[in-house]
Amino acid sequence: MRVIAWLVEGTWPGCVDAVREHAPDTAEVVLLHVSGPEVPGLAHGAFAGLLGRGHPERDPGDRVEALGGSSGAELLDAAAERLGRPCAREERSGRVEREVVAAAEGADLLVLARDGDRSRLGPKSLGPAVRFAVDHAPCPVLLVWPEPAPGLGTIPPPPPHHP
């Protein structure tokens, strides 16, 4: 069995705990972190547009990219330590939701955490990236709450009946 755990800053402990609880000890576990191109791209663009094009060595986008890579590695290290068993670590970059779906190809389970409004139950607890991964994953998905789930009282009332 191959299990992919998609790790995101802020919600990754819930995913790691779900793998520890639900994946067999014999499972091949892959801890996945995906960095999107947005922030470095914005820094590159701001430098080129506002600060000029004459000094590429001053481009802050390169530094932002390096910091993103090191924070991803630190997150994967912390997750591997929390998991407490052998695992592979995979770092990808690109369109986050598409990279997650591509990484799940051939997997037996994709574990991911809700990333939207987690103060109440319902579809708004899924942000766009998680919704895309849930809808397009080529394998079964285990969707977890990164903290205890809200109570049933948070479900909105049904719409009024219209005759």
Secondary structure, DSSP 8 states (H G I E B T S, - for coil): -EEEEE--TTTHHHHHHHHHHHS-TTSEEEEEEEE-SHHHHHHHHHIIIII-SS-GGG-HHHHHHHHHHHHHHHHHHHHHHHH-S--EEEEEESSHHHHHHHHTTT-SEEEEE--S-TTSSSGGGS-HHHHHHHHH-SS-EEEE-SS----GGGS--------
